[in-house]
Amino acid sequence: MKHSNGNNWPKNVLQWGVLAALVFFISGLAAKIFPKLGPSDPEAWCPLGGLEALVTWFNRGSLPCSMSSSQILMGILLAAAVILFGKLFCAYLCPIGSIEDLLTRGRKALGINDIEIKESGVADKLLRLPKYVLLFWVFYSTATASELLCRKFDPYYAIATGFKGELVLWMSLVSLVLVVVGGFFVKRFFCRYLCPLGAAANSFRFWLPLLVLAGIWWLLSALGLNMPWWILLAAFCLLGYLLEILYRKPKLQLLHVVYDDSKCTRRCYSCRKHCPYNIDIPASGGVVTHVDCTLCGECMAACPTKAINFGVVTKPLGKAGRFVPAILVVLITAAGIIFGSRFEVPTIDEKWGIEEGMELKTLRIENLTSVHCYGSSMAFKGKMENVRGVHGVRTYAASHTVVLTYDPKVTNEEKLLEDIYEPSHFRVNSPDPAEYKTLKIQTIRTEHMPNKTDLNYLGLQMRLTGKKIYGLESEYDCPLIVRVYLDPAEELDEAWYREVVEKKVLAMPVHGGGVKETPVNFDFVRLEKGIGSIGIAEYLERMFDGFSAEFNGRYPSGDTTVVRKRVEVYAGKPQYVMIFEDQNYEKPIIRRVMPFVSNYLSSEEGVIGVYLKLDDALLPSIQVRYAEPMTADKIWEMLQREKWNITYAKDDVREVDAKMKFEKRGVVRPYKEQ
């Protein structure tokens, strides 16, 4: 009888529904239709990331990247589900497994036979080893560096981020080729031989031997034999691999595929043919205990005599049994989503300088979006270590929340908020210096703007109004001080400011059509009385984010070679500056690439410094300061090259694509000391 995949609709609905939902969210359609949802996170419910985060937490006391309690709970639930029921995630939810099933259908539709690797052969045993090597490598690297190593090669992550995530391109491409090519010719090739999550799931199915392993580890630790934690991880991986290739049949779980031997004809082998792993039905009645079984139900859907069902231990569940795995998947996933949002594990929890007798307090600060991962949490901690009176930082990256532990005898809440806040400015529009001698200043007070980027969002709201507003500048106070720089003839009252500040959505047109909507939640407090003014030159200098780098070099000094600043070496010699003017140099992206420009040019003798600044005409410019033996022709020739040599360390010089294009040769002038 021909297999009717429609008979397995509970699995199909979940499998293809999850795949469709991922496409809906990752493609950006969800954000366009429901802007309040915000950008999607491709790893929001990844159980592998959750298990990595859990191991990292036990090893370092911190979470990697932007992992949160949601991922951790999903990892724990995956392990519990595998122990109790089997590898439901692999059959019903995993997007890579769904893609491999699609590839199998495509191959069958083309009439191409699959390549079957006999599980009793040496090839199968050897091919099962790489996923355990990957499992060890992924967990060891993540737990020691607090960075998710699986991102480097995960084909799902690569596709979900459009190959723009924290990945290694060649690793991602290789894994993607293995998924597509391997999955087309060999059923579930990636899942069976390369997936580290599959290795972890297979190991969890042998939970009793693993429990014994953990007991031995605990006993050795209790006896004083303190071995590195990674030895336990290595033993876990090795034991899982050996059990998979030598035993293959874990039996200590509740849910199984069961079959009625009296109904089986032993002639069609439809169950084996349609099994994603080519699992053989045993010769006598009972249960399927093979380590690869995912309870997908394809064998049950294919059986013409209805001899196969799902069952608890050895007892069939009857007609309703076909729905049990799908129902369990829904319940477990729902539990992860619901309870994962009820608590939050801190990304870092660090304390320092606490002495006996100190009476400390805590301050909780929410919506601090600059804290969004492990790296930004550590950067925030580094900043707080330099603040007097602060003795601890706890961060929650998922909710952008920090908790400070401080000494109230040294500092207070208001002072801490001021220490945390970073005054900023935002250029709304670019005024023509020839048109204005001065700009008008109005000052407004706002609340709920703790982040540096909040001023940018407010500036974009004002830009969309079409008013002649040129810039914003913030200064900490309670409420926050925001200075608005505008055309002297522009008349804006308190009602206008209130309407703009308290808009709940920033709707920005995007290139190619459409609108990107970003939720905002600022409060307008008041418009201050009085109007100020500022000269155009002072305003432009205040709004411009400059850059300055002056270089060292090795020069002979007597019988030794010492490092001296080139500004000292060339002092008193004729110096020049090559000036490249462009209004676009005021854009933030130019400021971000200036370290590369200076790094590249500094390798040549005679280059003294590189600057991003306003020139005498108040125009944004890149300026290269030099002296002989460097020449203007040499600088221009270097900046026209398609490849730059960038020095990352003393013995690490890399050739990279040019970071900037210079269309017009710069003007050369004698250098004048500022």
C-alpha positions in Angstrom: 0.0 0.0 0.0 1.3 3.5 -0.9 2.2 5.6 2.1 -0.2 8.4 2.7 1.5 11.2 4.5 -1.8 12.8 5.3 -2.3 10.0 7.8 0.4 11.6 9.9 -1.2 15.1 10.0 -0.7 15.8 13.7 3.1 15.7 13.1 2.8 17.5 9.7 0.7 20.4 11.2 3.3 21.0 13.9 6.4 20.5 11.8 5.3 22.7 8.8 3.5 25.1 11.1 6.7 25.8 13.0 8.7 26.2 9.8 6.1 28.6 8.4 6.1 30.6 11.7 9.9 30.9 11.6 9.8 32.2 8.0 7.0 34.6 9.1 9.1 36.1 11.9 12.6 35.9 10.6 11.6 37.4 7.2 10.4 40.5 9.0 6.7 40.1 8.0 5.7 39.8 11.6 7.4 43.0 12.6 5.7 44.8 9.7 2.2 43.5 10.5 2.7 43.7 14.3 5.3 46.4 14.9 4.9 46.2 18.7 6.5 42.7 18.6 9.9 44.3 17.6 12.6 42.5 15.8 12.6 38.7 16.0 15.4 36.7 17.7 16.3 33.6 15.7 17.5 31.9 18.8 14.6 32.9 21.1 13.6 29.3 22.0 16.7 27.4 20.9 17.2 24.4 23.4 20.8 23.9 22.4 21.6 27.5 23.2 19.8 27.0 26.5 21.9 24.0 27.4 25.0 25.9 26.5 23.9 28.8 28.7 23.2 26.4 31.6 26.7 24.8 31.4 28.2 28.3 31.1 26.3 29.5 34.2 27.6 26.6 36.3 31.2 27.1 35.0 31.4 30.9 35.0 28.4 32.2 36.9 27.3 34.1 33.8 25.2 33.6 30.7 26.7 33.7 27.1 25.7 36.3 24.6 22.1 37.3 24.9 20.8 34.0 26.4 18.1 34.2 29.0 15.9 32.1 31.3 13.7 31.3 28.3 16.4 29.4 26.4 17.7 27.8 29.6 14.2 26.5 30.5 13.8 25.2 26.9 17.1 23.3 27.2 16.0 21.8 30.6 12.6 20.8 29.2 14.3 19.3 26.1 16.4 17.1 28.4 13.4 16.1 30.5 11.3 15.4 27.5 14.0 13.1 26.0 14.4 11.2 29.3 10.7 10.7 29.8 9.3 10.5 26.3 12.0 10.6 23.5 13.3 12.9 20.9 10.1 14.8 20.2 11.9 18.1 19.4 13.8 16.4 16.5 10.6 15.2 14.8 8.1 17.9 15.5 9.9 21.2 15.9 13.5 21.3 14.6 13.6 23.4 11.4 16.7 21.5 10.1 14.9 18.2 10.5 12.0 19.6 8.6 14.3 20.7 5.7 15.9 17.3 5.6 12.4 15.7 5.4 11.6 18.0 2.5 14.8 17.0 0.7 13.8 13.3 1.1 10.4 14.0 -0.5 12.1 15.9 -3.3 14.5 13.0 -4.0 11.6 10.5 -4.1 9.6 12.8 -6.4 12.5 12.7 -8.8 12.7 8.9 -8.6 16.3 9.0 -7.2 17.2 6.2 -4.7 18.7 7.1 -1.4 22.1 6.0 -0.2 21.6 3.7 2.8 24.4 3.5 5.3 24.0 0.2 7.2 24.0 0.9 10.9 25.9 -2.3 11.6 28.8 -1.2 9.4 32.0 0.6 10.3 31.0 3.6 8.2 27.9 4.3 10.3 29.9 3.9 13.6 32.6 6.3 12.4 30.1 8.8 11.0 28.3 9.1 14.4 31.5 10.3 16.1 31.7 13.9 14.6 28.5 15.1 16.3 30.0 14.1 19.7 33.2 15.9 18.9 31.1 19.0 17.9 29.1 18.6 21.2 32.3 18.7 23.3 33.8 21.6 21.2 30.6 23.7 21.3 30.0 23.3 25.1 33.7 23.7 26.1 34.2 26.8 24.0 30.9 28.5 25.0 31.5 27.8 28.7 35.0 29.2 28.7 34.4 32.2 26.5 30.7 33.1 27.1 30.1 33.1 23.4 27.8 30.7 21.6 30.2 28.7 19.4 27.3 26.9 17.6 26.5 30.3 15.9 29.8 29.9 14.0 28.5 27.0 11.9 24.8 26.5 12.6 23.1 26.4 9.2 19.8 27.5 10.7 21.4 30.5 12.4 23.2 31.4 9.1 19.9 31.4 7.1 17.9 33.1 9.8 20.3 36.0 10.0 20.9 36.2 6.2 24.5 35.2 6.8 25.0 38.4 8.7 25.1 37.0 12.2 28.1 36.1 14.4 29.2 33.3 12.1 32.3 32.0 10.3 31.2 32.1 6.7 33.1 29.1 5.5 31.9 27.0 8.4 28.3 28.0 7.8 28.6 27.3 4.1 30.1 23.8 4.7 27.4 22.9 7.2 24.7 24.2 4.8 26.1 22.1 2.0 26.2 19.0 4.2 22.5 19.6 5.2 21.4 20.0 1.6 23.6 17.5 -0.2 23.8 15.0 2.6 20.1 15.2 3.4 19.2 14.8 -0.3 21.0 11.4 -0.7 20.9 10.1 2.9 17.9 10.3 5.1 18.4 12.7 8.0 22.1 12.9 7.3 22.8 16.0 9.4 20.6 14.9 12.3 22.1 11.4 12.4 25.8 12.3 12.0 26.5 16.0 12.6 24.0 17.6 14.9 25.4 18.3 18.4 21.9 18.7 19.8 21.2 15.2 18.4 24.2 13.9 20.2 23.0 15.5 23.5 19.5 14.1 23.0 20.8 10.6 22.2 23.0 10.8 25.4 20.1 11.9 27.5 18.2 8.8 26.4 20.8 6.7 28.3 20.1 8.7 31.4 20.8 5.9 34.0 24.5 5.4 32.9 24.9 9.1 32.8 23.6 9.4 36.3 26.1 6.8 37.4 28.8 8.8 35.7 27.7 12.0 37.6 27.7 10.0 40.8 31.3 8.8 40.3 32.3 12.4 39.5 30.6 13.6 42.7 32.3 10.9 44.8 35.8 11.7 43.4 35.2 15.4 44.2 34.1 14.5 47.7 37.3 12.5 48.2 39.3 15.6 47.2 40.2 14.7 43.7 39.2 18.0 42.0 39.4 17.5 38.2 38.7 20.2 35.6 35.0 20.3 34.7 35.7 19.7 31.1 36.8 16.1 31.9 33.2 15.4 33.0 32.0 16.9 29.7 34.4 14.7 27.8 33.4 11.6 29.7 29.7 12.5 29.0 30.4 12.8 25.2 32.5 9.6 25.1 30.0 7.5 27.1 27.1 8.8 24.9 29.0 7.9 21.7 29.9 4.4 22.9 26.4 3.6 24.1 25.0 4.8 20.8 27.2 2.6 18.6 27.4 -0.4 20.9 24.0 -0.6 22.6 21.7 1.6 20.6 18.5 0.6 22.5 17.8 2.7 25.6 14.6 1.4 27.3 14.1 3.6 30.3 11.5 6.0 28.9 7.7 6.1 29.1 6.6 6.6 25.5 7.5 4.2 22.7 6.4 3.1 19.2 4.7 -0.2 20.0 3.5 -2.8 17.5 1.1 -5.8 17.3 3.1 -8.7 16.0 -0.1 -10.6 15.2 -1.2 -7.9 12.7 2.1 -7.6 10.9 2.5 -9.5 7.6 6.4 -9.2 7.6 6.1 -8.7 3.8 5.7 -5.0 3.0 8.4 -3.4 5.2 6.5 0.0 4.7 7.5 1.0 8.2 11.2 0.7 7.6 11.0 2.3 4.1 9.2 5.4 5.5 11.2 5.7 8.7 13.6 8.7 8.5 16.3 6.5 10.0 15.5 3.2 8.4 14.8 1.5 11.7 13.9 -2.2 11.5 10.8 -3.5 13.3 12.0 -6.3 15.6 11.1 -9.9 14.7 8.9 -10.3 17.7 6.2 -8.2 19.2 7.0 -5.4 21.6 8.4 -1.9 21.4 10.8 0.1 19.3 13.7 1.2 21.5 16.2 2.3 18.9 18.3 5.4 19.9 17.4 7.2 16.6 13.6 6.9 17.0 12.0 10.3 17.3 8.4 9.2 17.6 7.6 10.9 14.4 4.8 8.4 13.5 5.8 7.9 9.9 5.9 4.1 10.5 2.4 4.2 11.9 1.1 6.2 9.0 2.7 3.9 6.5 1.5 0.6 8.1 -1.3 -1.0 5.9 -2.4 -3.4 8.7 -2.5 -0.8 11.5 -0.1 -2.9 13.5 1.8 0.1 14.8 0.8 2.6 17.5 2.2 4.8 20.2 2.2 3.3 23.7 3.2 3.8 27.3 5.9 1.3 28.0 4.5 -1.7 26.1 0.8 -0.9 26.3 -0.7 0.6 23.1 -2.7 3.8 23.6 -5.4 3.0 21.1 -6.8 5.2 18.3 -6.1 8.4 20.3 -2.5 7.4 20.7 -1.5 9.0 17.4 -2.1 12.5 19.0 -0.1 12.0 22.2 3.4 13.0 21.0 2.0 16.1 19.2 0.0 17.1 22.3 3.1 16.6 24.5 5.2 18.8 22.2 2.5 21.6 22.5 2.3 21.3 26.3 6.1 21.3 26.8 6.6 24.2 24.5 3.8 26.2 26.1 5.3 25.5 29.5 8.6 26.8 28.3 7.1 30.0 26.9 4.9 30.6 30.0 7.3 29.8 32.8 10.3 31.1 30.9 8.8 34.6 31.1 8.1 34.3 34.8 11.7 34.4 36.0 15.0 35.7 34.7 18.5 34.4 35.3 21.1 37.2 35.6 23.5 37.5 32.7 26.3 38.4 35.1 26.3 38.8 38.9 29.5 40.4 40.1 30.6 41.8 43.5 33.8 43.6 44.5 35.4 45.5 47.4 32.8 44.5 50.0 34.1 44.8 53.5 32.7 43.3 56.7 30.2 45.6 58.4 29.1 47.5 55.2 25.4 48.2 55.0 24.7 48.1 51.3 21.6 48.9 49.2 20.5 48.0 45.7 19.1 50.1 42.9 17.1 48.5 40.0 17.2 50.3 36.7 15.0 49.1 33.8 14.9 49.6 30.1 18.6 50.2 29.8 18.9 48.9 26.2 22.6 49.4 26.0 22.8 46.3 28.2 21.7 43.5 25.9 24.2 40.7 26.0 27.2 39.3 28.0 29.7 41.6 26.3 27.7 44.8 27.0 27.0 43.6 30.5 30.8 43.2 31.1 31.3 46.7 29.6 28.7 48.1 31.9 30.4 46.4 34.9 33.8 47.8 33.8 32.3 51.3 33.9 30.6 50.8 37.3 33.9 49.5 38.8 35.2 53.1 38.4 32.3 54.7 40.2 32.9 55.4 43.9 30.5 53.5 46.2 29.4 50.8 43.8 30.2 47.3 44.9 28.2 45.0 42.6 26.4 44.7 39.3 23.8 42.2 38.3 22.4 42.4 34.8 19.5 40.8 33.0 20.2 41.1 29.2 16.8 39.9 28.0 14.8 42.7 29.8 17.6 45.3 29.7 17.6 45.6 33.5 20.5 46.2 35.9 20.7 46.0 39.6 23.5 48.0 41.4 24.8 47.2 44.8 26.1 50.4 46.4 27.2 52.0 49.7 24.6 54.7 50.7 27.3 56.4 52.8 29.3 57.1 49.7 26.7 57.7 46.9 22.9 57.8 46.4 20.4 56.8 43.7 20.3 60.2 42.0 24.1 60.3 41.7 24.2 56.7 40.4 21.7 57.6 37.7 23.8 60.5 36.7 26.9 58.3 36.6 25.1 55.8 34.3 23.6 58.3 31.9 25.7 59.2 28.9 25.0 62.7 27.6 24.6 62.6 23.8 23.7 64.7 20.8 21.9 64.0 17.5 22.1 65.9 14.3 18.5 66.2 13.0 19.4 68.1 9.8 22.5 69.9 8.5 22.3 73.7 8.5 24.1 75.6 5.8 26.9 77.6 7.5 26.5 80.3 4.8 22.8 80.8 5.7 23.1 81.1 9.5 25.2 83.1 11.9 23.3 81.8 14.9 20.7 79.2 15.8 18.0 79.4 18.4 18.0 77.2 21.5 14.9 75.9 23.2 15.1 73.6 26.2 12.5 70.9 27.0 12.3 68.4 29.9 11.5 64.8 29.3 11.4 61.4 31.1 11.8 57.7 30.3 14.8 58.4 28.1 17.7 56.5 29.9 19.5 55.3 26.7 21.8 57.1 24.4 19.8 56.0 21.4 16.6 57.5 22.8 17.7 61.0 21.8 18.2 59.6 18.2 14.6 58.4 18.1 13.3 61.7 19.3 15.4 63.5 16.7 14.0 61.3 14.0 10.5 62.1 15.1 11.3 65.8 14.8 12.9 65.3 11.4 9.7 63.7 10.1 7.7 66.9 11.0 9.6 68.9 8.4 10.4 71.7 10.8 13.7 73.5 10.6 15.2 71.7 13.6 18.9 71.0 13.3 20.1 69.2 16.4 19.4 67.9 19.9 21.7 67.7 22.9 21.0 66.0 26.2 22.3 66.7 29.7 21.5 64.6 32.8 19.0 66.0 35.2 15.7 64.9 36.6 13.7 65.4 34.4 16.2 65.1 31.6 17.4 68.3 29.9 17.1 68.2 26.1 18.3 71.3 24.1 16.7 71.8 20.7 18.7 73.8 18.1 16.5 75.3 15.4 16.1 78.0 12.9 15.7 81.4 14.6 12.5 82.0 12.7 10.9 78.7 13.7 8.2 79.1 16.3 7.3 75.9 18.3 5.2 75.9 21.4 4.7 73.5 24.3 1.8 71.7 22.7 3.8 70.9 19.6 6.7 69.5 21.6 4.3 67.4 23.7 2.7 65.9 20.7 6.0 65.0 19.1 7.7 63.7 22.2 4.8 61.5 23.3 4.2 59.7 20.0 4.2 56.0 20.7 5.6 54.8 17.4 8.5 56.1 15.3 7.4 55.3 11.7 10.5 55.7 9.5 10.3 55.2 5.7 12.9 52.6 4.6 14.9 52.4 1.4 13.0 50.5 -1.3 9.6 51.4 0.1 7.7 50.6 3.2 7.9 51.9 6.8 9.8 50.6 9.8 7.9 51.1 13.0 9.8 51.3 16.3 7.8 51.5 19.6 8.9 54.4 21.9 7.6 55.6 25.2 8.9 59.0 26.1 7.1 61.5 28.4 7.1 65.3 27.9 7.3 67.3 31.1 7.6 70.9 30.1 9.1 73.6 27.9 11.5 75.8 29.8 11.0 79.5 29.7 13.5 81.6 27.8 15.2 81.2 24.5 19.0 81.0 23.9 21.2 81.3 20.9 24.5 79.7 19.7 27.0 80.7 17.0 26.9 78.4 14.0 30.6 77.5 14.3 30.2 76.6 17.9 27.1 74.6 17.1 28.8 72.6 14.3 31.8 71.8 16.5 29.5 70.7 19.3 27.5 68.4 17.0 30.5 66.9 15.1 31.9 63.5 16.3 35.6 63.9 15.5 38.5 61.4 15.5 42.2 61.9 16.1 45.1 59.5 15.9 48.8 60.3 16.1 51.4 57.5 15.7 54.4 56.1 17.3 57.3 54.5 15.4 60.7 52.9 16.0 63.7 55.2 15.6 67.4 54.8 16.5 68.6 56.4 19.7 72.3 55.8 20.3 73.0 52.1 20.2 69.4 51.0 20.8 66.0 51.3 19.1 63.2 53.0 21.0 59.6 53.9 20.4 59.0 57.6 20.0 56.1 59.7 18.8 56.3 60.8 15.2 55.1 64.2 16.2 58.4 64.5 18.2 60.6 63.0 15.5 59.3 65.4 12.8 59.1 68.5 15.0 60.7 71.4 13.3 60.5 69.8 9.8 58.1 70.9 7.1 54.7 69.2 7.6 51.7 69.1 5.4 48.0 68.0 5.6 46.0 66.4 2.9 42.4 67.4 3.3 39.4 65.4 1.9 36.1 67.4 2.2 32.7 65.7 2.1 29.4 66.6 3.8 28.8 62.8 4.2 31.8 62.6 6.6 29.5 63.8 9.4 27.6 60.4 9.3 28.3 58.0 12.2 29.5 55.2 9.8 32.5 57.3 8.9 33.5 57.7 12.5 33.3 54.0 12.9 35.7 53.3 10.0 38.3 55.9 10.9 40.3 53.5 13.2 40.8 51.3 10.1 41.9 54.3 8.0 44.5 55.4 10.6 45.7 51.9 11.2 46.3 51.4 7.4 48.1 54.7 6.8 50.2 54.5 10.0 52.2 51.6 8.6 54.0 54.0 6.2 56.9 56.1 7.3 56.2 59.9 7.3 52.5 59.7 8.2 52.2 61.6 11.5 48.4 61.6 12.2 44.9 61.1 10.8 42.0 63.2 11.8 38.3 63.5 11.2 37.4 67.2 11.9 35.7 70.3 10.6 38.0 72.3 8.3 38.3 76.1 8.1 35.1 76.3 6.1 33.3 74.3 8.8 32.9 71.3 6.4 33.5 67.7 7.6 36.9 66.5 6.4 39.4 63.7 6.7 42.9 65.0 7.2 46.1 63.2 6.8 49.2 64.9 8.4 52.6 63.9 7.0 56.2 64.9 6.3 59.0 63.6 4.1 59.6 60.9 3.0 55.8 60.6 2.7 54.2 62.5 -0.3 50.7 63.5 -1.3 51.0 61.2 -4.4 51.9 58.3 -2.2 48.9 58.9 0.2 46.5 59.2 -2.8 47.9 56.0 -4.3 47.4 54.2 -1.0 43.8 55.3 -0.6 43.0 54.1 -4.1 44.0 50.5 -3.4 41.3 47.9 -3.2 43.0 46.0 -0.4 44.3 47.4 2.9 46.8 45.9 5.3 45.4 46.2 8.9 47.5 45.4 11.9 45.5 43.7 14.6 48.6 42.7 16.7 52.3 42.6 16.4 52.3 39.3 14.5 48.8 39.6 13.1 48.6 41.7 9.9 45.6 41.0 7.6 44.7 42.0 4.1 41.1 43.3 4.0 38.8 45.0 1.5 39.2 48.8 1.5 37.0 50.3 4.2 36.4 53.6 2.3 36.3 54.9 -1.2 37.9 58.3 -1.9 36.5 59.7 -5.1 38.3 63.0 -5.3 41.9 63.8 -4.5 42.5 65.8 -1.4 43.8 69.4 -1.2 47.3 69.8 0.2 48.1 72.6 2.6 50.9 73.4 5.1 50.2 72.0 8.5 49.4 74.6 11.2 49.5 73.8 14.9 46.1 74.1 16.4 
